[in-house]
Amino acid sequence: MPHVEGTASSELSERDVRAILWGLMLAQMLAALDTTIVGPAMTTIGRDLGDYANLPWIVTAYLLVSTTLTPLYGKLSDIHGRRVLLLIAIGSFVAGSIACALSRSMVFLAFSRGLQGIGGAGVTAMTMTIMGDIVPPRDRPKYQFYISIVWIAANLAGPILGGYIAGRLHWSLIFWINVPLGLAAWAVTSGRLKAMPRRERPHRLDLIGAALLISASASTMLGLSWGGQRYAWTSPPLVALFAASAGFWALLVWRQLAAREPLIPLTVLSNRVVLAGSVAMGFAMASYLGMAIYAPIYFQTVAGLSVTAAGAASMPFMMGTTIGAALSVRVMNKVERYWILPRAGLALAAASALALAFSTSRWSLMQMELPLTLIALGVGPIFPVINVSVQSATPPHELGTSMSLLTFLRNIGAALGVAMFGTIVVDGVAAGLLRAGGDPALASITFRTIFIIAALGFVVAFLCLSLVREPPLRAAPLSEPTLAGE
């Protein structure tokens, strides 16, 4: 869409902004709920479809597609506008949900989850990008708090709904739920977004760069998903896959330097706030999510809790991140050097992880819970603070690309953390001890390694944020000529 210089920007009323944000929250609920509601139903789905062997693809297909396509959504939205890309994302998610609900084989369900992933990538990226377009930087922390509420609701309701639906009703209802949510999000945002100021400029999509990015990220995600589960880490198929991944990444770097207009503009990659924030987010997510996945195993093997009790004991850790995020957005506008919030949080998380690493098996349950909760509270501020920082440091016509890069590195970090910690727990020396329910002191050796690596991840994220000064939170969005309407 051509950019018209000198055209006045259309102004959104406060009512329009609130309506759009309600629609964005509904759209975000689609992605947030999907991360928590499917897990409890996986065993039931495998039994009903008679295919346990391909059950992991329910998760892998969605994660693979959504992570791979996230950067493309950002670039395309900078070319064609936010509204059309958000509506495509919502439509793809709803279509994928219907296909999932109608699935009668695991293969078809996996492909349907991939279609859902096409929508999930855009919903997550476009929600934060549109918020950056319509909300002044100084007001964004307040609206980030509302997004945090969405994730709190999803974290609480998802597992309960998933377990209840799978146990009492039919698992297909898990996917049918997305249809009214998606249609409501479409109805609320479609009309209102037509009045949103347009800041895109003429761009050329680098198709070769896009193909290399998809190939590189897909091979990386497949390797991380299959490693230690479907194939041994040193097996020929996995070695070949990672070799191909390294080759694709090298070619992508070459293409970025050689292309007339690279897929990810060099101005974005050279933006120190965007680069430092994105890398910090990736390392923090790797450490946090890796610990979150295996916290219940920690409680079972070290504290000796039952499966149900271990799940309940993990709730403070799961909720602490959202609480930390919500508290930080309340403080951001009151502190000029607001990156002190994630820096202090990451320092607290690293210290707490080291405390757990050098704890003993004689610790009480409360002694174990406290540092885990402090880790979650410490990690929480990095998510809203870095989102707002990247929005503030990026010109509007590149905002989609920057936010998608942030989301992309966060997802890669999440996959890396789950794979790395899974290798330690499942394939490590102490795996036999864990399965045998042996001496908790011996089992704690495995988790000592996990906590030390997690602490290192938090330290790297801290250092990334310490090398760069945060951008100021302006009272109004960046000013540049816009094209009204969409």
Secondary structure, 3 states (H helix, E strand, C coil): CCCCCCCCCCCCCHHHHHHHHHHHHHHHHHHHHHHHHCHHHHHHHHHHHCCCCCCCHHHHHHHHHHHHHHHHHHHHHHHHCHHHHHHHHHHHHHHHHHHHHCCCCHHHHHHHHHHHHHHHHHHHHHHHHHHHHHCCHHHHHHHHHHHHHHHHHHHHHHHHHHHHHHHHCCCCHHHHCHHHHHHHHHHHHHHHHHHCCECCCCCCCCHHHHHHHHHHHHHHHHHHHHECCCECCCCHHHHHHHHHHHHHHHHHHHHHHHCCCCCCCHHHHCCHHHHHHHHHHHHHHHHHHHHHHHHHHHHHHCCCCCHHHHHHHCHHHHHHHHHHHHHHHHHHHHCCCCCHHHHHHHHHHHHHHHHHHCCCCCCCHHHHHHHHHHHHHHHCCHHHHHHHHHHHHCCHHHHHHHHHHHHHHHHHHHHHHHHHHHHHHHHCCCHHHHHHCCCHHHHHHHHHHHHHHHHHHHHHHHHHHHCCCCCCCCCCCCCCCCECCC
